[in-house]
Amino acid sequence: MHRLSRAWLIIGSAAIAAFVLTLTRPAPEGLVGLGVGNRVVRAAPGEPASAVKRKHNLAALDIVNQTLLKVRESYVDPSRIDPKEMLYAALDSVQFNIPEVLVEPDRDTDTVVVHVSNKRQSFSTADIDSPWRLSKTLKRIFRFVEANINPGADLAEVEYAAANGILSTLDPHSVLLDPEQAREMNVSTGGGFSGLGIVIGMRDKKLTVIRPMPDTPASRAGILPKDQIVRINGEVTENLTLEESVDRMRGKKGTKVSVWILREGEDKERKFELVRDSIQVASVESKMLSNNVGYIKLKQFSSPTAKETKAALRKLKEGGATSLVLDLRSNPGGLLDQAIQVSDIFVDQGTIVTTVTGSEREAHRAERDSTVTRAPMAVLMNSNSASASEIVGGALKNLDRAVIIGDTSFGKGSVQTLENIEDDESILKLTIAQYLTPGDISIQGLGITPDIELHRTFVPDKNTEPRDYLRLLPPSRSYRESDLKASLNSEYAQEGLKAQGSLSFVYERPVRKNAGAADPELTAEERAEEEEFDDDEIVEDFEIRFAKEFIATYGKASRKASLKAVDKALVGWRQAEAKRLFDKLAILGVDWSEAPAGSAPGTLTASFSIEGDARTIVAGSTVNITGTLSNTGTETIYQGQARILSNNPSFNDAEMLFGKIAPGETKTWTSHLKVSNAALDRQDDLELQVMDAAHTPVSVSPIKLRIQARERPVFAYSHQLIDLGNGDGLVQTGEKHKLRITVRNSGKGVAEESVALLRNASGTDLVLSKARTELDSLKPGDSKTVDFEFSVADKPKDDIVVVELSVYDGALGESVTEKLRFPLAPGSAGPTPASGTVKVTQSASIFEGASDSSSFVAKAAPNTVFNVTGKQGDWLRIELGNHLPGFIKKSMTSKSAGPAKLSGVDSRMQVTPPNLTLQIPSYETNQASYTLKGLVSDDSQVEDVYIFVSNMDAKVDNRKVFYQSNRGSSTGAEMPFAAQIPLWPGSNAVTVVARENDRVRSVKTLYLSRTASKTAAR
């Protein structure tokens, strides 16, 4: 079966850069992942900055055509290939990524209208019945796009977007990885790279060593856990992301890298000169537990995983292990062959997995001589266990080998292959098969059901503030394979499987040697999720301890034999956890007594109120919601509780506990819920769900809330290069420069945690020595000036250096980013010294350097008088005040005998985002569309405005629904608009983007609620 014989078959999203500890948190509420700015592309170390944007023949469609060919040859389910829908999806993806493109498909007439800037053209889709006709039509459309798109656009990104739109119609796991993503995938699946061997993370905003890997350049040099990495090759790390820091330390084997370390308790930095070496990323960790139980954790399935698993087993057997716990929690998958080989270590007969493509099947059977152990086994899984880990779990469960403990797994039952795209560095990840666990059972969309289900609950020590997190009930929403857009269905899936036993337990954070204090901004549940990915230390948590004691006490060589003792084993654990829960809730004043057998439903009345009876809540506020339950019947109520259901994550699943309520008794509970500082304007309906042990029926009206967003800061700024080399204000090789930034808050809100950041986008051509400044609080109208410093290499690889300037507010998530490009000028002696004063004879531009191509920084009115400090050709270097230099054409001035007179200097803010005002008559409607009106104004010009809509329940993801260009307008600095936007039932995130140009824009997001109706938005 040729499709499954390729070397790189992947069955999961293998962890990217596994050697870096990075904890991903959800973006602030409402900050949808829009491509509203040019995609951030930074040159890799040693790569020329010009490679960031390369010429690309868009109309040739080389990448799209190769993608279509491979789809036709190898895709798992040809019936899902719909060329016409692929075209629509391709164009939708393009309009998402390219601001000036708007697509209006009309499926009834088989046409699509494509708008590019202020041009439009209609294209027929009637004849698209094959991939090749799709390609022919897309070529015509792309010629139109390329002819009218803004100059300088990255056309390769347009084609990547189109290819991924095509693939999105197939399934969630078929994607085209651009060159940067492809490099990371190669590192992940290969399990190795060349570098220093340091696991790093951010601790207190500092790049910190979590641990050096054994027998690597870092460990041999004496680098220790908790060391702070302050510079890499002279470049400060305070402005680098984790990924960028890894890029700086990774490189060719045998090359050198300098790392400056600040050690705890020391004031002076230590310099380490290291030589990069081959680093093998361990995908397996093991530890000997008590009761002669060996513990093995598989973090992902990369090329050495099976070999490492065997080595771990040998070590554990030598240590006296007689039973095993295999931990697959949060293992995202990896290579198919490794999943098969790992399974084969533990089973000696039967089919481990069957891969199916159409009518073709390939069974992978266990080999007796590959089996290493028949010791009793327990396997830990959770909802983040996917693909390869599900193959192993399914094989060990269905071949009667191991007991599965934990939570239902993710449910990804498909196989992908990695295919290189010719003449490009991108990689196609394509679904070519589905896999079946033993017994021809597919877990696609369902997951592996555990034999013993463990349910985490969270009980705070007190209930006085929002961080006192309570969770007894399972979450009302899950996020698994079946929730993904275009998820595959399998005829082999078996629904309705249930765990043989279940146990709820109160989660407690494990104590780790190297862990810092818990982030107070995280809830207990978020801290628990963080722990799962913090793999620098194996610490027994409740799940490990339960699996260890169960398998040590009741474990047999077969799963079925072990499961005979489940009920007996759970009795003691349930009693202990019930008592622990009872005791913890008693501290909160809740009597959580269990209902006697046969208890009948009672009679309850319920009411809920908001403190102060407020119905408009300002973002950042704490909302105190009090629930009151009254027992108006004759039966005692046991374990009375309530929870809030809402589309707003600030409120959803918040629980209230009332416990035991005697006849005639009333109990109350107040939930303290924090609305995010960055919360957006929205209308929310809070549904109240009341329940008790006997399922007493209770009816409660929902609460309507209006969330009012805080006023946002808007960052305007100016930048000027100050030449610390020859003084001509131009960038030359080997020079050092200062970049002066003046940031002004031109918005209506306070920037509470503002930061200015300079990033290197030129690889080794540039070294930043000062690159991050905390601006702290910036009130409306306030300005602050900061200086950054960088130096240019003696022998740069490119003729331009690029830095990326960002200003952002950590509290509200507002930001502005710009790439600053400085052409390398020919070497010169610089300006000759000069003195005296000159008077401006006519309105003149002032530049940062002695060249028209340098940045324009100010305007000088006639009769402005400057002190002169130097001459270079037709340029005069002058003083702008505060020792700030500038350059003016000599021809624009005349000699003056008087003193400097700078009142006529108008300094320029190069970046002033447009002012975006929206008219919102209501945040709730029962209509399928909504008229959103607004006004965009700017101090120079308005380019355009466009709008996206997202609806999680309807699986609408950032659909562009409006575009209006302002090119050629008689009022170029102002543009009113009225957009008729579609809404779907439920909560719709509406994002409006207004641009001054490609670099400068303003973004506003709000939520509009649509009550369900019979007419759905198309």
CORRA-V51249 format. One record per run of one state. SS is the DSSP state (a for helix, b for strand, c for the rest). FROM is the first residue (numbers start at 0). LEN is the number of residues. If there is no record, write none. Layout:
ss=SS from=FROM len=LEN
ss=SS from=FROM len=LEN
This chain:
ss=c from=0 len=1
ss=a from=1 len=3
ss=c from=4 len=4
ss=b from=8 len=2
ss=c from=10 len=38
ss=a from=48 len=4
ss=c from=52 len=5
ss=a from=57 len=3
ss=c from=60 len=1
ss=a from=61 len=13
ss=c from=74 len=3
ss=a from=77 len=3
ss=c from=80 len=2
ss=a from=82 len=15
ss=c from=97 len=3
ss=b from=100 len=6
ss=c from=106 len=4
ss=b from=110 len=6
ss=c from=116 len=2
ss=b from=118 len=6
ss=c from=124 len=6
ss=a from=130 len=18
ss=c from=148 len=6
ss=a from=154 len=14
ss=c from=168 len=6
ss=b from=174 len=3
ss=c from=177 len=1
ss=a from=178 len=12
ss=c from=190 len=1
ss=b from=191 len=4
ss=c from=195 len=2
ss=b from=197 len=6
ss=c from=203 len=2
ss=b from=205 len=7
ss=c from=212 len=4
ss=a from=216 len=5
ss=c from=221 len=6
ss=b from=227 len=5
ss=c from=232 len=2
ss=b from=234 len=2
ss=c from=236 len=5
ss=a from=241 len=8
ss=c from=249 len=6
ss=b from=255 len=7
ss=c from=262 len=7
ss=b from=269 len=6
ss=c from=275 len=1
ss=b from=276 len=4
ss=c from=280 len=3
ss=b from=283 len=5
ss=c from=288 len=4
ss=b from=292 len=6
ss=c from=298 len=2
ss=b from=300 len=1
ss=c from=301 len=3
ss=a from=304 len=14
ss=c from=318 len=4
ss=b from=322 len=5
ss=c from=327 len=6
ss=b from=333 len=2
ss=a from=335 len=11
ss=c from=346 len=4
ss=b from=350 len=7
ss=c from=357 len=2
ss=b from=359 len=6
ss=c from=365 len=2
ss=a from=367 len=3
ss=c from=370 len=5
ss=b from=375 len=6
ss=c from=381 len=6
ss=a from=387 len=11
ss=c from=398 len=4
ss=b from=402 len=4
ss=c from=406 len=7
ss=b from=413 len=7
ss=c from=420 len=6
ss=b from=426 len=11
ss=c from=437 len=3
ss=b from=440 len=2
ss=c from=442 len=9
ss=b from=451 len=7
ss=c from=458 len=12
ss=b from=470 len=1
ss=c from=471 len=9
ss=a from=480 len=3
ss=c from=483 len=9
ss=b from=492 len=1
ss=c from=493 len=7
ss=b from=500 len=6
ss=c from=506 len=17
ss=a from=523 len=10
ss=c from=533 len=8
ss=a from=541 len=13
ss=c from=554 len=4
ss=a from=558 len=5
ss=c from=563 len=2
ss=a from=565 len=22
ss=c from=587 len=16
ss=b from=603 len=7
ss=a from=610 len=3
ss=c from=613 len=2
ss=b from=615 len=3
ss=c from=618 len=3
ss=b from=621 len=10
ss=c from=631 len=5
ss=b from=636 len=9
ss=c from=645 len=9
ss=b from=654 len=7
ss=c from=661 len=4
ss=b from=665 len=9
ss=c from=674 len=6
ss=b from=680 len=11
ss=c from=691 len=11
ss=b from=702 len=6
ss=c from=708 len=6
ss=b from=714 len=9
ss=c from=723 len=7
ss=b from=730 len=1
ss=c from=731 len=4
ss=b from=735 len=10
ss=c from=745 len=5
ss=b from=750 len=10
ss=c from=760 len=2
ss=a from=762 len=3
ss=b from=765 len=5
ss=c from=770 len=1
ss=b from=771 len=7
ss=c from=778 len=4
ss=b from=782 len=10
ss=c from=792 len=7
ss=b from=799 len=10
ss=c from=809 len=5
ss=b from=814 len=10
ss=c from=824 len=7
ss=b from=831 len=2
ss=c from=833 len=3
ss=b from=836 len=4
ss=c from=840 len=3
ss=b from=843 len=4
ss=c from=847 len=8
ss=b from=855 len=5
ss=c from=860 len=4
ss=b from=864 len=8
ss=c from=872 len=2
ss=b from=874 len=5
ss=c from=879 len=5
ss=b from=884 len=5
ss=a from=889 len=3
ss=b from=892 len=4
ss=c from=896 len=4
ss=b from=900 len=1
ss=c from=901 len=3
ss=b from=904 len=3
ss=c from=907 len=3
ss=b from=910 len=1
ss=c from=911 len=3
ss=b from=914 len=5
ss=c from=919 len=4
ss=b from=923 len=2
ss=c from=925 len=3
ss=b from=928 len=9
ss=c from=937 len=6
ss=b from=943 len=8
ss=c from=951 len=4
ss=b from=955 len=10
ss=c from=965 len=8
ss=b from=973 len=9
ss=c from=982 len=3
ss=b from=985 len=10
ss=c from=995 len=5
ss=b from=1000 len=10
ss=c from=1010 len=8
